[in-house]
Amino acid sequence: MTITTSTLAPTSSRTRSTDDPPVWNRLKLGLVSTCPRCGHERFQHGYTRRALFDLLKKRRRIDAYCIDCNVCWPISESERRGIWQR
Protein backbone atom coordinates (compact mmCIF):
# COMPACT_ATOMS: atom_id res chain seq x y z
CA MET A 1 0.00 0.00 0.00
CA THR A 2 1.39 3.41 -0.99
CA ILE A 3 0.39 6.70 0.53
CA THR A 4 0.64 9.89 -1.47
CA THR A 5 0.22 13.37 -0.12
CA SER A 6 -1.07 16.36 -1.99
CA THR A 7 1.18 19.36 -2.49
CA LEU A 8 -1.65 21.30 -0.88
CA ALA A 9 -1.42 19.32 2.35
CA PRO A 10 -0.09 21.27 5.33
CA THR A 11 3.59 20.70 5.99
CA SER A 12 3.56 21.76 9.62
CA SER A 13 2.71 19.45 12.46
CA ARG A 14 0.16 21.96 13.81
CA THR A 15 -3.36 20.79 13.28
CA ARG A 16 -6.36 23.04 13.22
CA SER A 17 -7.88 23.28 16.65
CA THR A 18 -11.59 22.98 17.25
CA ASP A 19 -11.64 26.71 18.10
CA ASP A 20 -10.56 27.73 14.57
CA PRO A 21 -13.63 28.06 12.36
CA PRO A 22 -13.43 26.64 8.84
CA VAL A 23 -12.83 29.20 6.09
CA TRP A 24 -16.47 29.29 5.00
CA ASN A 25 -17.55 29.98 8.59
CA ARG A 26 -15.22 32.91 9.35
CA LEU A 27 -16.68 36.27 10.27
CA LYS A 28 -17.56 38.25 7.16
CA LEU A 29 -17.37 42.03 6.88
CA GLY A 30 -20.54 43.42 5.36
CA LEU A 31 -20.70 46.34 3.01
CA VAL A 32 -23.49 48.05 1.11
CA SER A 33 -23.31 48.81 -2.59
CA THR A 34 -25.93 50.33 -4.91
CA CYS A 35 -27.06 48.21 -7.84
CA PRO A 36 -26.48 50.09 -11.12
CA ARG A 37 -29.56 48.49 -12.72
CA CYS A 38 -32.34 48.84 -10.10
CA GLY A 39 -30.77 51.53 -7.88
CA HIS A 40 -31.39 49.64 -4.62
CA GLU A 41 -28.70 49.32 -1.97
CA ARG A 42 -27.60 45.69 -1.66
CA PHE A 43 -25.85 44.24 1.36
CA GLN A 44 -22.69 42.38 0.32
CA HIS A 45 -21.49 39.78 2.79
CA GLY A 46 -19.16 37.46 0.93
CA TYR A 47 -15.80 38.88 1.97
CA THR A 48 -13.86 38.22 5.15
CA ARG A 49 -12.27 41.28 6.76
CA ARG A 50 -8.79 40.12 5.80
CA ALA A 51 -9.69 39.39 2.16
CA LEU A 52 -11.50 42.70 1.75
CA PHE A 53 -8.64 44.79 3.14
CA ASP A 54 -6.11 42.83 1.06
CA LEU A 55 -8.12 43.69 -2.07
CA LEU A 56 -8.24 47.35 -1.02
CA LYS A 57 -4.49 47.53 -0.32
CA LYS A 58 -3.63 45.93 -3.66
CA ARG A 59 -6.16 48.13 -5.52
CA ARG A 60 -7.87 44.99 -6.85
CA ARG A 61 -11.44 44.83 -8.07
CA ILE A 62 -14.13 44.22 -5.43
CA ASP A 63 -17.33 42.86 -6.90
CA ALA A 64 -20.87 43.34 -5.63
CA TYR A 65 -23.98 41.41 -6.65
CA CYS A 66 -27.72 42.09 -6.89
CA ILE A 67 -29.78 38.94 -6.52
CA ASP A 68 -32.93 40.54 -7.97
CA CYS A 69 -31.27 41.77 -11.17
CA ASN A 70 -28.66 38.99 -11.38
CA VAL A 71 -25.99 41.64 -12.03
CA CYS A 72 -22.40 41.79 -10.82
CA TRP A 73 -20.46 45.09 -10.74
CA PRO A 74 -17.27 46.53 -9.23
CA ILE A 75 -17.89 48.78 -6.22
CA SER A 76 -17.34 52.51 -6.70
CA GLU A 77 -14.43 54.59 -5.41
CA SER A 78 -16.66 56.27 -2.83
CA GLU A 79 -17.74 52.84 -1.53
CA ARG A 80 -14.07 51.80 -1.34
CA ARG A 81 -13.26 54.92 0.71
CA GLY A 82 -16.18 54.14 3.02
CA ILE A 83 -14.70 50.72 3.77
CA TRP A 84 -11.31 52.23 4.65
CA GLN A 85 -12.96 54.53 7.19
CA ARG A 86 -14.19 51.57 9.29
C-alpha positions in Angstrom: 0.0 0.0 0.0 1.4 3.4 -1.0 0.4 6.7 0.5 0.6 9.9 -1.5 0.2 13.4 -0.1 -1.1 16.4 -2.0 1.2 19.4 -2.5 -1.6 21.3 -0.9 -1.4 19.3 2.4 -0.1 21.3 5.3 3.6 20.7 6.0 3.6 21.8 9.6 2.7 19.4 12.5 0.2 22.0 13.8 -3.4 20.8 13.3 -6.4 23.0 13.2 -7.9 23.3 16.7 -11.6 23.0 17.3 -11.6 26.7 18.1 -10.6 27.7 14.6 -13.6 28.1 12.4 -13.4 26.6 8.8 -12.8 29.2 6.1 -16.5 29.3 5.0 -17.6 30.0 8.6 -15.2 32.9 9.4 -16.7 36.3 10.3 -17.6 38.3 7.2 -17.4 42.0 6.9 -20.5 43.4 5.4 -20.7 46.3 3.0 -23.5 48.0 1.1 -23.3 48.8 -2.6 -25.9 50.3 -4.9 -27.1 48.2 -7.8 -26.5 50.1 -11.1 -29.6 48.5 -12.7 -32.3 48.8 -10.1 -30.8 51.5 -7.9 -31.4 49.6 -4.6 -28.7 49.3 -2.0 -27.6 45.7 -1.7 -25.9 44.2 1.4 -22.7 42.4 0.3 -21.5 39.8 2.8 -19.2 37.5 0.9 -15.8 38.9 2.0 -13.9 38.2 5.1 -12.3 41.3 6.8 -8.8 40.1 5.8 -9.7 39.4 2.2 -11.5 42.7 1.8 -8.6 44.8 3.1 -6.1 42.8 1.1 -8.1 43.7 -2.1 -8.2 47.4 -1.0 -4.5 47.5 -0.3 -3.6 45.9 -3.7 -6.2 48.1 -5.5 -7.9 45.0 -6.8 -11.4 44.8 -8.1 -14.1 44.2 -5.4 -17.3 42.9 -6.9 -20.9 43.3 -5.6 -24.0 41.4 -6.7 -27.7 42.1 -6.9 -29.8 38.9 -6.5 -32.9 40.5 -8.0 -31.3 41.8 -11.2 -28.7 39.0 -11.4 -26.0 41.6 -12.0 -22.4 41.8 -10.8 -20.5 45.1 -10.7 -17.3 46.5 -9.2 -17.9 48.8 -6.2 -17.3 52.5 -6.7 -14.4 54.6 -5.4 -16.7 56.3 -2.8 -17.7 52.8 -1.5 -14.1 51.8 -1.3 -13.3 54.9 0.7 -16.2 54.1 3.0 -14.7 50.7 3.8 -11.3 52.2 4.7 -13.0 54.5 7.2 -14.2 51.6 9.3 
